[in-house]
Amino acid sequence: MKRFLLIPLILFITCPTKAQNLTIDPEIYEITDSVSADRLESDIRTLAGFGTRHTMSDTTSEIRGIGAARRWIKSEFEKISGNCGGCLEVYEQRTLVEGDPDSRIDEDTWIVNVYAILRGHTHPNRYIIMSGDIDSRITDVMDAEGDSPGANDNASGMAGAKEAARVLSNYEFENSILLAGLSGEEQGLYGGAHMAEMAIVEGWEIIGVLNNDMIGNIEGVDGVIDNRSFRIFSEPYSAGATLRDLQMKRFYGGENDGISRQLARYVYETTKLYLPEMNPMLIYRLDRFGRGGHHRPFNEAGFAGVRIMEAHENYNRQHEDLREEDGIAYGDVIEGVNFDYTRKLTAVNVAVLASLAKAPPEPENVDIRGAVRPSTTLQWVKPDSVTIRGYKIYWRETSNPLWQYSRYVGDVDEFTLEGIVIDNYLFGVSAVGENGHESVVVSPG
């Protein structure tokens, strides 16, 4: 709902192809169209202009170092809030990490996250989160003095989170949206770990985390140039899965149906609905091979989280000292960022954020039965004090990555699909709000 305006007409049209058949909301097009490549360019240039944003760099200078960068980010969130009548709650989360010579933080260092909350009016304690990283690095991960502009890694993701705050601050939502700048990523994912810990202590209900890490490069080190494809990394099931959980998957399936993978599917389907020119790639892996990002601490705390990033990386521009060797320019500089591509991936984020911020809470305790029967029955618990239109059951062939079939079953808590044999498909259930928006699909178990 746009601020101070009437609720717009929602067109109940469904995606004509396979997929989660999400309802088209014209307001989402308005939101995605508001993302500006010029503003993103200005913000990326500003962040890169701080010289270095290394976690242990200068915190007192007004023009150089991570201290100057995070103060600028906070002031920008506050300006956005001022423009919408104080609609954003702007915070710093400060955590002291004691120095350890055997770690990537060898001196006592404050890890400072900066974030803004657009509070939901129906479910204020339910959060959909978009994060970018504040810090940067060069070849020596302990070098806090050398020039480290970090234009793509990760001024692009941080600028995307700030632009999302600006765009979405013009609207009101049922659930809360949190836009975060997380610190200490390069030194050990500290910022994400501290925010995940805070979420547990304060009892946040996290719908999902969209970690944006490098959303500006279109030219791969392999020579491929692609300004439409991007990757969505997701773990298959919870990091907290017990041995019993894993044993049950041997018998019942669902290896690819954990909460983060369901969130990844939602990102995919929302992209194809509102930005069909984009080519989202579902990557069935927590992160790039042997590497990590700031969604991982949330995953390890039991929350759904994915990494959104470019499809083709240029390793000459990642974690490299600024230099030229054998005619090759190394370093993460502005020239390596395509601002229109950053706009596209930011638009993907705001479409997902807005859709999930409008969606009802997902069904709880989804159960399934149907062994040795010519039908499949799903049962679930309706969340307390939630007004919805009803529920939708999804199913797909076991080898298919996306939901292929669905049936809206109304405001019930149990339904039997006659003629659908449980052995041949995987199943899930979503909640459908009065406004037509859907929750992420929840699988049985």
N, C-alpha and C positions, 0 to 999 in steps of 0.2 A: 504494500500500500504506500503510495507516495505521500510524503508528509503534507498534511493540510489539504489533501484532495480526497475525493470519494474513491472507494474501492473500484478498480477497473474491471470491466467485463472480462471474464475468463472464458476462453473458447475451449470447449471440451472436444479437442481433436487429438487423436493419438498418432504417434509415429507410425508411418505406413509399413515399415519394415520390421524385421525381427527386433528384439531388444526389450527394454523394460516398459515400452509403450507409455512414456511419461506424457502428462498433459501439457499442451502448449499454453504458455502464459505470455500474452503480448508484452507485458511489462518487462519481462526478462530481455527481450530484444532492445527495449529502450535502455536498460541498464548496461548491456554489453556495448551498445553503440556509444555510450558516454565515456568509455575508456579512451584516453588520449595518449598517442605516441609522443607528442611534443612534451607533455608533462612528465612522462616517463623518462624521456631523454634528459630533461632538465634535472630531474632528481638523481639519475644515474651519474650524470656529470658532477653534481654536487657531492655525492658520496665518494666518487673516485677522487675528487679534488681534496679530500682530507689527507691525501698522501699515503697514509697507512691506517688501517683499522684493526691492526693486530690486537688480540685480546690483552696483551701486556704492554701496549703502546701508551703514549702520553695521554693522561686524563685531565690535564690542567690547561693545555693550550686551547685557544678559541678557534684555531684554524687547522690543527693537525692532530691526528690520533683518534682513538676510539672514543675518548671522552667527548671531543667536539662533535663527532658523528652522532653519538646517541643523544646528546643534548639537542642537536638539530632535529633529529627524528621526533623527539618528544615535543619540541616546539611546533613542528609541522602538524602532528596529530592535534595539538591544542588549537592551532589555527583553524583546522578543519572543523573541530568541535564548535569553535566560536561562530563559524559561518552557518552552522545548523542549530544555533540556539542552545548550545551545550549538550548536544545529543550523544557525544562520545564521552566515556569515562576513560581518562588517560592515566596510566600508572607506570611506575618503575618497579621492577622486582630485583632487589639487590641481595646477592649471596656471596659471602666471602669464602674463597677457596684457598686453603692453606698451601703454601709452596711445598713441593716435593721434588727433589732432584731427579727422581726416577720417572717423573711424569712430564707432560708437555706444559705444565704450569709449575715453574721452579721457584716462584716467589709468591708471597701472599697477594692475591688478586681478587678484586671485586668483579663478579660476573653480573652484569646489569642487563636485564631484558626490558624493553620498552614496548608497551602494548596499549591498544585502545579497544574498548568494548562498546558496541552498539547494542544496547540492552533490548532484549525481546520483551514485548508487552504481554504475552501469554505465558511463555515458559522462560522466565528470565535466567534460570539456572542451567538451561540447556544451551550448549555452545557448539557452533561450527567454527573452526579455527583455520586461518590462513597465516602461514609464517614465512618469513625470509630471514636470512642471517645477516647480522651487522658486521661481523669480523671478516678479516681477509688475511692472506699469508703469501709468502713467496717460497723459494726453494727450501731454505732452512726454516722449519716450522717454529723455531725458537727466536727468529730474528724479528724483534719488535721495532727496529729502527729504520730498516731499509724501505725504500718506496714500494708500496704494495697497494696499487689503486683498486684491485678487486672489482673491476667494472662489471664483468659478467658473473663472477663468483665472489660475492653474491649481491652486488649493488642492484642487479637486475631483479632478483627476488624481493629484496627489501623495498625497492621502488614500486614493485607490483603490489605489495601489501599496503603501502601508503596510498597508492592510486585507488585500490579497492576501498579503502576507508573513505576517500573523498567521494567516490561514486555512490557507494551504498549509504552514506550518511544522509542522502536525500530521500530515503525511504524508511518505512517502518516494517518490522517483521515480528512474527510470532516468537521465534527463538533468537537467542543472542548470537551476534557475530563478533569474533575476536580477531583483530589484526595485530600480529606480533612481529617485533624485531628481536630475534634471539641471539645471544652472545655466546662466545666460547665454543663455537662449532668446530673450528679447526683444531682446537686444543683438546677436544674430547667430548663433544656434544653436551657440554655443561648446561647451556641455557635451556635446551629442551628438557633435560633431566630435571632441572629445578622447577620448570613450569609444570611438568607432569606431577612432580611431588606436591606442588601447591594445589593442583587440581584435586588430588586425592584427599589432602588434608581439608580443603574447603568444600569437598563434596560436589564438585562440578559434574554435571552430566554432559559428557563430550560426545557429540554426534560423530565427529570425525575431524582429523587434522590434515590439511593440505599443505605439505611442506614444499615450498618453491625454492629450488636450489639450482641456479643457472638456467634462466629462461630467456637468454638473449642471443645465443650464438646459432647461426644457421650454416656455417661452413665447417664441415668436419675435417679432421686432420687427414682423412682419407680422400679429400677432394670433393666429397658429396656436398652439394648445396641444396638445402631443403628448408623452406620457410613455412611449412604447414604441418609437418609431423612433430609429435612430441611423445614422450614416454611417461607412463604411469606405473611406478614400481609399487608392488604390494606383497606383503608376506602372506602365505597360504592359510595359516591358522594362528591362533594366539601363541605368543612366546611363552605364556603361562600354561599351555596345554599339559595335562598330566599324562603319565604313562597309560592310564585307563582311557583317557580321551583318544590317544593315538591308537590304542588297540581297537576301540570301537569304530574308528574310521576304516579299519581294515574290513569290517563287516558291513558297515552302512554307507561308506563313501563320504564325500564332502571334503576331501583333501584340499580342494580349491575354493571352499566356501566360507572361509573365516571372515571376520568382520571387516578387516582391511581390504580383502579381495572384493567383498560386496561393495565397499566404498569406491574402489577402483572402477567397478562396473558402472556405478552411478555416475562417476565423472565421465566415463566413456560415453554413456547414453545421453547425458545432458549435453555434451559437446556435439554429438551427431544431431541432436534435436535443434540446438540454437546456433551452432557454428558448423554446419555440415561440410564446409570447405576444408575443415581441419581434419587431420589424420591422427587420432589418438592411438597409441600402441600400448596394449596391456602387456606389461612385462611381469612374468610370474617369478619374481625374485624380490626379496626385501629391499635391495638396493643394487647398485652396480657391483660387479664381481669383487668380493672381498672388501668393499668400501661401505661407508655409512653416511647417514644424513640425520637431520634433526627430527624426523618422524619416528626414528627408531626408539628413543627413550619413551615416547608415548605408547608405542607398540608394547614395549617391555613392561609398561605400567598397566596394560590391559585395555588400552584405547585403540580405536580404529585410526589408522593414519597411513597416508601414501606420500610418495615423492613425485612431484610433477617437474619435468625438466626437458630440455632440448633433446632431440633425437640423435644428433651427430655432434659429438664433442671434439674440441680442438685442444689436444693435450699440450701443444706449444704455448697455449695461453693460460694453462692451469698451474698454479703453484710454482711459477717460474720467475726468477730474477729478470728484471727488465734489461734486455741486451739484444744484440744481433750477432749471430754466428753462421758462417757459411751462407749468407744471404737470407737467413730465416730470422724473422723478428719473434722474440719470445716475450711473454708477459701479458697479464690480464689488463689490457688497456681499452679505452673507449672505442678504438677502431674495430675491436672484435665484437661489438654489440650491434645487433640489428634492432632498432627501436620499434619498428612496426611488428616484428615477430614477438617482441616483449609485450606489445599491446595485445596481440592475439592470445597469448597464453594468460595474460591478466584477464582478458575477457572470458576465457574458459573458467577461470577461478570465480569471477563475480557471478557467472551464470550458476555455478554449482553452489556457491555460498547463498545466493538469493533463493534458489530452489529449496535447499535444505532448511534455510531459515524460515521458509513458509510452510514447511512440511510438519505433519503431526508426529508425535513420538511413535516409534516402531512397536509392533506387537511384541509381547514378552512370552517367554517360555514356550516357544513354538515346538510342537510335538507332531509326530507322524506315525501312522500305522497302515498296514495294508499287505503284509506278507501273506503269500498264498491266497490272494484275493484278486478279482478282476476290477479292483478299484483302489483308490488311495485316499485316505482321510487325514486331513491336517487340522490341528487344534491349537489354540493359542489363548493367551490371557490379554484382555484389554487393559491398557494402563488406566489407573485411577484418574478421575476428574479430567478426562480428555474428550473433547467434542470432535467427532470425526464423521465422515460420510460413510465409510465402510472399509473393507479389506479386499485385497487382490491376491490371488494365488498365482505364482509363477512356476513353470517347470521347463526343463530343457533336457536334451539328450546328454548323456554323461560325458561325451567327448566334445561338447560344444562350450566355448568360453562364455557365451552370452545367453541370457534368457530368451527362449524362442516362443513360448506360448504363455498366455495368461488368461485369467478369468476373474472378473470382478464378482464378488460373492455377497456383497452387502454388509450391513452392520451385524455380523454374527461372530461367534468365536469358535466355530467348527464347520467344516464343509467336506463333503465326499465328492471326489472327481470320479464319476462312473466311467468305466472303460479305460482308465489310465492305470497301467500296471506299474507298481512302485519299483520293480526291478530295473526298468528301462530308462528311468529319468532321475534327475535331481530336482528338488523342490524348494520353494521359499514363499514367504508371505510379506506383503507390505501393507502399511496403513495409508488410507487415502483421506485427505482432509476435505473439509467443506469447500475449500477453494480449489480442489482438484489436484493439489500437489501431493506427492507421495514421499513416504519415508524410504530409507535404504531398505532393501530386501533382507529379511532375516531367515536364515536356514534353520531347519530342525536341529535341536541339540545345542 
